[in-house]
Amino acid sequence: MTDKPNTPSESLPEDEFQLQESEEQIETKKTITLNQVWNKILHFGLGEPTVRIGTAVASLILIALVVWVMSKFFLKAEKSSAIPTAPLSSLATTPIVPMSESFSPVLASSFSVFRLAQLHTNLPPKPRSTVIEYTIVEGDTLFGIAEKFGLKPESLLWCNKHILGDDPHNIYPGVTILIPPFDGAIYQWSEGSGLNGVAKFYHVSPDDIVDWPGNQLDRTTLGDFSLPNIPVGKLLFIPHGYGEFTDWLEQYTREKPATSSITGSACGTITSGYIGSGTFIWPTTETWISGYDFSPSTNHRGIDIAGSIGNPVYAVDDGVVVYSNWNTMGYGNLIVVDHGNGWQSVYAHLDSFLKYCGDNVSQGEQIATLGTTGNSSGPHLHFELRSETYGAVNPHDFLQQP
């Protein structure tokens, strides 16, 4: 027969066993009591408010703790490092010294910003106030030069009328032209000129010319504006001035024909001849523009059609040749055809003539060969369409594309 193992209660003395049992009952009662309280709180629906209140209380306790630490350590350290002040009695005897210009108070700070030294400073360009010179190089055009200096192309013509003769084809490499500070005109003073007349021509007032500093005109010695004391040949800049271009080509019609020295005789009055239909074909074999397009603002009244020397040039409509000769105004070898209905067609810079003054021509008939005579920067056909009513018109608006 085996002995039963002793249980804890049997091995402990009776007093100790009773004490342990009572402690376990107390602990069990405490646990049951806290759970019951929380369950009652939840039963009444106060769980969430209780949690919020508890969180707020904990936050207040944490804030109070931080304030206590700050006051305990940091404020105490500042008081110990405070600079002692002088007694009030000493202030009465201390003289007040005025701050000198060399004195500059410095605010102490442990934070600083470092800036790297800039060795180069980019300043915006100052507007130019004087007229400068520019020498034309290979490839320059009136429009390209104007764009380079921020000007209108016509301003270059107005400022160089005494050099270019208001003809854009006179832009040649090596020619030196004047570049104004901004858009305007330059007038070369001539004998007998008057400020009133010059100003009127360029659509400005005389004061605009006199008051421009670069002209260096003195009102006290200038005299009468109608005949001012200005040296002949002096160049005057006219701010924002503009004028009217010269049409270097006369209007030739069959009633007033030109004289052609090539045929050796005058054309005379042509009373008969072909009459055009008013429909115009393309005048040569190439169809793209080389050089200047139609631009009345720069006194270019036609279009420059590309080509090679010797390419055929055709009459754009039926008509009569009223000019077939060399032109001294820059057109070189020139043919003008009158179409008898108020229209004339102009063919310039030709290499050779095939039709002469007084000849009848049919639409599409070859009348010349393409060249580069006169004021021409290279082989091309300068072509114009002119109306007795409207003058030079844009050929693109009337020519039929091939």
PEQUI-V724146 format. One line per field, one symbol per residue. ss: DSSP state (A for helix, B for strand, O for the rest). phi: phi as a letter, one per 20 degrees, with the letter a starting at -180 (. if undefined). psi: psi as a letter, one per 30 degrees, with the letter a starting at -180 (. if undefined). A space follows every 10 residues. Layout:
ss: ???
phi: ???
psi: ???
//
This chain:
ss: OOOOOOOAAA AOOAAAAAAA AAAAAAAAAA AAAAAAAAAA AAAOOOAAAA AAAAAAAAAA AAAAAAAAAA AAAAAAAAAA OOOOOOOAAA AAAOOOOOOO OOOOOOOOOO OOOOOOOOOO OOOOOOOOOO OBBBBOOOOO OAAAAAAAOO OOAAAAAAAO AAAAOOOAAA OOOOOBBBBO OOOBBBBBOO OOOOAAAAAA AOOOOAAAAA OOAAAOOOAA AAOOAAAOOO OOOOBBBBBO OOOOOOOOOO OOOOOOOOBB OOOOBBOOOO OOOOOOOOOB BOOBOOOOBO OOOOBAAAOB OOBBBBOOOO OBBBOOOOBB BBBBBBBOOO OBBBBBBBOO OOBBBBBBBB BBBOOOOOOB BOOOOBBBBB BOOOOOOOOB BBBBBBBOOO BBBOAAAOBB OO
phi: .eeffffgff eeffffffff ffffffffff ffffffffff fffemdffgf ffffffffff ffffffffff ffdfffffff dfffefffff ffeefeeffe ffecfdefbe dbdddffefc deefffffdc eddbefdgnf cgffffffdm cegfffffec ffdemldffe ecgnfededf fbfrccdefc fnfcffffff femcegffff efgfflddff dfnfffbfec ffnfededgm ebcdfeefdf edcffcfeed ffenbffmfe ecqfdfendd efebefcdec oeefbgfdmd ebcdefrdgn gfddffafrc fdbbafdeeo fmfcccdeem cndcdcccmf ebedccgnff cdgnffdacf bbemecerfa deccdcdfed mfdfggfcfe ff
psi: klkkkklefe flleeeeeee eeeeeeeeee eeeeeeeeee eeegggeeee eeeeeeeeee eeeeeeeeee feeeeeeeef gkkklklfef effkkjkkkl ffkjkkkkkf klkkkkkjfk kjkkkkkkgl kllkkklkfk leeeeeeegh lkefeeeefh efefhhjffg jkkfkklkjl fakalkkjkl kflkeeeeee eghaleeeee fjeffhkjef geakffilik kkfkkkkjkg llaklkjfkl jklffillkj fefglkelkj fllkklfgkk lkfaelglkj bkakiefggj gakjklllkf kkklkflkak kfkilkkfgf fbkkkkkkgg ggkkkkjlhl elkfklkfkk klkfkkfakk ahlaikflkl jjklkkkfef akljffffkk k.
//
